[in-house]
Amino acid sequence: MERNQQLRRQLASMRQSLFDQGHLDEQFILLEELQDDANPNFVEEVVTLHYRDSARLITTIERALEKSPLDFNKLDGYMHQFKGSSTSIGAKKVKAESTQFREYCEAGNGEGCMKTFQLLKRDYATLRRKLEAYFQLARQAGPNEIACRPK
Amino acid sequence: MNLNNDKGSMSTASSSVTVSDQFPAGLRVLVVDDDPTCLRILEKMLGTCLYEVTKCNRAEIALDMLRTNKNGYDIVISDVHMPDMDGFKLLEQVGLEMDLPVIMMSADDSKQVVMKGVTHGACDYLIKPVRIEALKNIWQHVVRKRKNEWKDLEQSGSVEEGDRQPKPSEEADYSSSANEGNWRTSKRRKDEEEEIEERDDTSTLKKPRVVWSVELHQQFVSAVNQLGIDKAVPKKILELMNVPGLTRENVASHLQKYRLYLRRLSGVSPHQGNSFISSHSQEPPYGSLSSLSGLDFQTLAATGQIPAQSLATLQAAGLARSAAKPGLPMPLVDQRNIFSFDNQKLRFGEGQPQHMSSGKQMNLLHGIPTTMDSKQLVNLHHSAQSLGSLNMQASAHGNPSGQSSPLLMQMAQPQSRGQILTETSGGQVPRLPTSVGHPILSNGAAGAMLAINGIGENSRGTGYNSVSQTSSVLNFPLNHSAELPGNSFPLGSTPGISAGMSTLTTKGGFQEEINSDIKGSGGFMPSYDIFNDLQQHKPHNWELQNVGFAFDASQHSNSLQASVDVTPSVLVNQGYSSSQRNVQNSNVSAMGKPIFSVGEGSEHGIALNVGQHLNSLLVDNSTRVKSERVTDTSCQPTLLPQHFGQEDLMSAILKQQQDGLGPAENDFEFDGYSLDNIPV
């Protein structure tokens, strides 16, 4: 009980910090709201799907950035996809960086693209790590406790 | 999971009463998205809305599912950007073959893309991330579509329609509630109608529905081509086709659809219809329309002439698949429209002088698509919509008078074909605009023109819009640069249009110019109207939008020649215009700058036909245009230049015509296509 309460508190604060630090936005909350008894791990499921799919995209973009000259159209296309996916889980920082990246693509600024991509990768990795920890803790604290917490 | 309920209801329950009570619960939704994350989320959301969800991550698979289970789904939701097939293409296919409402979604909320969705016939466009609230209401599209289809059936005055009689008795089983009942009844009726449609007048037995296979359709198209679009009457087509068991009614209904389809395509590419053009060139320009109209007209004419073969092929490909659905007038009809446009053109000329007012246009339009029933009109609108949708919406709502509004409205609601018609009001639009509009619109310029004219111009608008829309807007898009090959500016004729178009885009300033252009062309009625409106209404947004479309349309037509590969539907529309366009389309590729692209292809299409005047302009401009090409290619909405290929042409023309036009950046987000360059 104690332990559980502690876990839950920890979980709550973890979750809150994700929002406070700007990693997540309201979209994540909408996902949480979709979670119900029928799909008790819905948020985790979606997040997992996202990371699986987006990892592939990250690699693709990375490879494309190594080419010379840069194919901005393609890059933009990939990033559009990536952005869509990130948006749907509420990855705020990553989404902003995706937008920035696309703007650079449009401007044909390869340098800008690469720089932004580095930032994006960093934030992407950070969020991924944090969410993994979050879900792990959530599983420990008990499935019902996660995500249904009112903000 | 999809209930293949022969009732077509969305209910999961077997009893109609239950279903209706539950509506919209149980609505059978097919959601297509290559992103697994989004797909999963949508699935969950739709499930929360109590819909019956089937998810699919590949467009091809989705199409297969839809084909094998024709009545298994009520609505389709699809992403725009998918690796295996463009969402718009899927949209068109579904519209063609299954005539289901399709909702597009994308993270991309740029006007162009949204416009594209509209012009391609999407009944709604959602921006990602999609909220569940947005999904809760999607059932309205299903109801609306059924209702409109039903209405179309009723309104249509064609023979086959006459066969259809409401079957009240059948409906009796259906719903308990009035609404649902109507909905279901409509659907049921529609199904019935479809069957009856093919039936011989005298027959009292229910004949098996005629399925327009690719081969059959090709036979049909070749027969039509043989006869010439003007002379292609069902009886003769039937004789030429010599298919046992095929009735005149079958052919008549298919012809209607074909005409609508052509009309949509034609906006873009007036193709080799030289005869048409020449015949028109003789005609006095539409007075106020100015060269632009003339151009359009010619382009249109040209479009009309679009070689049946190319169109046929495209159509065959695209249409054949769908068993002549009554609701699908599109491709089929359009062609017809284009041709009919020729006939109509004359009318335009009469109508027009001086007054760009819609009235004239209406005449033209009216004259043309006599056969076009509301459905066709809708289709046209669709095409027109592409062009005008943007504008239309803006103008339609905002613009006064009938002129723009009808068109605009029509365009604005691409949604179901039927819907459009209904929207437009009155009827003016319905027939004519489509036919007339198409050619013109497709040209892109036409579309723009039309759009500008206000869709409201009345029927004209409708016609135009649809025409241009389909061609330009849709195809135009960024995605398919290839599509619009040649777009840029329809041959000679387009320049005027482009100019017109550009003017359109510029908003404000444009109007004046356009008017002048229009006047010059005279030939092109539709454009005339557009311009009129422009002048009168100054629908800024609208103009731009239209222009974009118009160009697109034209581009498309051009693309027809060039890029047939682009989705057939797209091509077809565009193709027409593209055929016309000799001018490079270079621009076309650029984002879908719809307006121009249309114009390009449709050199003919643009039909703005400014008239000989334009032609000459175009000719001169073409060379000029090329060099000038507006570099809008950058996807920005730039109306003109990019797609068009014609842009150069247009710009050249526009330049001449309007110096004042500023960059079109109006609402459309055009980059500031320098209208300045465009001779006005």
Boltz contact constraints between the chains, C-beta under 6 A:
constraints:
  - contact:
      token1: [A, 27]
      token2: [B, 129]
      max_distance: 6.0
  - contact:
      token1: [A, 34]
      token2: [B, 44]
      max_distance: 6.0
  - contact:
      token1: [A, 46]
      token2: [B, 37]
      max_distance: 6.0
  - contact:
      token1: [A, 46]
      token2: [B, 40]
      max_distance: 6.0
  - contact:
      token1: [A, 46]
      token2: [B, 41]
      max_distance: 6.0
  - contact:
      token1: [A, 49]
      token2: [B, 36]
      max_distance: 6.0
  - contact:
      token1: [A, 49]
      token2: [B, 37]
      max_distance: 6.0
  - contact:
      token1: [A, 49]
      token2: [B, 40]
      max_distance: 6.0
  - contact:
      token1: [A, 50]
      token2: [B, 37]
      max_distance: 6.0
  - contact:
      token1: [A, 53]
      token2: [B, 36]
      max_distance: 6.0
  - contact:
      token1: [A, 83]
      token2: [B, 107]
      max_distance: 6.0
  - contact:
      token1: [A, 84]
      token2: [B, 35]
      max_distance: 6.0
  - contact:
      token1: [A, 84]
      token2: [B, 107]
      max_distance: 6.0
  - contact:
      token1: [A, 84]
      token2: [B, 128]
      max_distance: 6.0
  - contact:
      token1: [A, 85]
      token2: [B, 35]
      max_distance: 6.0
  - contact:
      token1: [A, 85]
      token2: [B, 37]
      max_distance: 6.0
  - contact:
      token1: [A, 87]
      token2: [B, 107]
      max_distance: 6.0
  - contact:
      token1: [A, 87]
      token2: [B, 129]
      max_distance: 6.0
  - contact:
      token1: [A, 88]
      token2: [B, 37]
      max_distance: 6.0
  - contact:
      token1: [A, 88]
      token2: [B, 38]
      max_distance: 6.0
  - contact:
      token1: [A, 88]
      token2: [B, 41]
      max_distance: 6.0
  - contact:
      token1: [A, 88]
      token2: [B, 129]
      max_distance: 6.0
